[in-house]
Amino acid sequence: MAKRKRLTLPAEGEATRAPETKGMFIDAPTGVVPNRLSSKSPPIADMAGAAAATAALEEVSAELAAVRAEGRLVQKLRTTQIDASHLMRDRVVIDGEDMATLIASIRERGQQTPIEVLETAGGGYGLISGWRRLAALARLYEETGDAQFAYVHALVRKPASAQDAYVAMVEENEIRVGLSYYERAQIVARTVQAGVYSDSKKALQTLFSSASRAKRSKIKSFLPIVEVLGSMLCHPAAIGERMGLELSQRLSDAAFVTAAHKALKGDDTRSIETEQKILSRLLKGGNAAQSVKKTESVTEELAPGIQMTQRGSSVTLSGSGVTEEMIGKLRLALKDL
């Protein structure tokens, strides 16, 4: 039978030694577990989270910078910072009822759609589109003094050229409130005069690129009215399509132009009705030269092998170039009209 080892207490005064222990940690040979929570270096999870947050912030900042650079960021600007006359406007007259409706809407619900501007020298902005909204806010601020109407929501665009700015203005008005044919022709004439476009053909094709060929043709027919009678008309936007086309044809007659200038001269306060009556009387008047033009034949060569003969309202095409294929194309073009 094995003997049991007797345990004896240490004698009085003998030093008591702690039992030997083995360290479980390489960096803690004494066996004392280090306090990881008091370490100054962050855990791997914290470092990964911080890196992810930084990357996300950089991505958001980059996206925000791109949105601002591309003109997709709506900014709050003071209305007094914006030059409404930066571009020549295409709209001749603003309908009173439409403006009253817009003012009532902004008063009730605030501005719902931002205007478009571009940066100009000196920290200002030039208006591209949104003239009515800017005017409505100005009226509301003048009327109420409410600070909310002293600011406008705007997209700050960066058009590559003046041509791009004019295209944006025209497209916005075409979509929102259709322009009259006179107003469309006027912006064509003005941009050519200002040197934005080299000629009316280029201006038409660029400003109204989304319009049909027939529509561009009608706009072109109003150009003589803008150029010959524009400064004498009080209500040109009221000229309808039919009257405009007839006026355009008659303006090639010097005698008619003289009569029109005489009839329209000296009265810049006439009403729409009065001006329409004056133009109607002029068109009904006619003269001997006009009667001759209706009966005489005029022939011109449209293209090699294609001659067009016009006698009054009758038109005849002749020549070797008048083929079945050409007639088919002409038929399609006429259907578009």
Phi, psi and omega in degrees: 000129184288146178277140176274141181279127181278133176268129181239143178284150178292148181292158181298131180093346180281136182295137179267124183252135180292144180297148181288136177234156180255134181289135177270347182240139182297321182271009177223071184296342181276353180091358180276122182287126180292148178276100184293330184292337181269001181290143181281333181280130184291153177295162181301320181298318179295320180295319179295319178296318179296320179295319179295319179296319179296317180297319180295319179296319179295322179294317179296318179297318179295318179295319179297318178296321179293319179298317179295316182295327182272001178074028181255002182261121179283124181244154179259115183238153173287138180299332181287347178280348190254128177269106183288344182259015183300319175251153172291128185279146179271339183274128182275317185224145177253122181296127183298320181292318179297318180294320178298321178295318180295317179299316180297321180294314181292324178298321184278315189243355183083176180286121184265332183236128181289154173273175178241132179225169172228153181286140177238173181297146177085013177082011178264187181222145176253136182285130173261303179216153181109027183301318182295319179295318179296318179295321180296317178296319179297318179295318180296320180293319178296325183282318188254333185073007181289127185298334182296333181272000177274355182238155179226141175277129187219148170260122181270102182274163175229073180298143182291335182204171176297327179299316179298322180295318179292322177299317179298318180297312182297315181298320180296318179288327178296323182284315188277300181226111185303138177277157172284164179295326178296315181297321178296315180294326182295318180291330174297310181297318183292320180291329175291316179298325181279355179083010178293321177236153183287328180204171184294328179297314179295318180297315179300312184292332182272310182293325184239044182296332181274353180279158178288162178299322180296320180293318177298324179296320179293320177299317179299323182293339179275350181302317178300326179295317178298313186286324186266320186246354187309316183287348184254348182271138177266330183226060184294331181293344180277352180289120181284172183299313184295312179297321180297316180296320179291318177301315182302317179295319184286339182288353174281351179264116183301322181295322179293319179300316179298316180295321180294317179298320181293320182287328185264349186286141167086003179224101180257015179243006184293154180278171177300316182299317180296317181294322179296322178294319179299313181294321179296317179296320179298317182290330180279339185298302181065178176199177183299320181297322179294323179295322178295319181297330181288336186253337183283154179262139178231126180242135176219152180269113181283324182200166178306119178085006180230114177247141177243127177247124181245130175226103186064237179263007180262136181233133179234132176255138180212167178117167183294339181280353180276089181255171178299322179296316180295320179297321178298316178295320179296321179298317178296318180296319180293327177294326177297327180289000000 
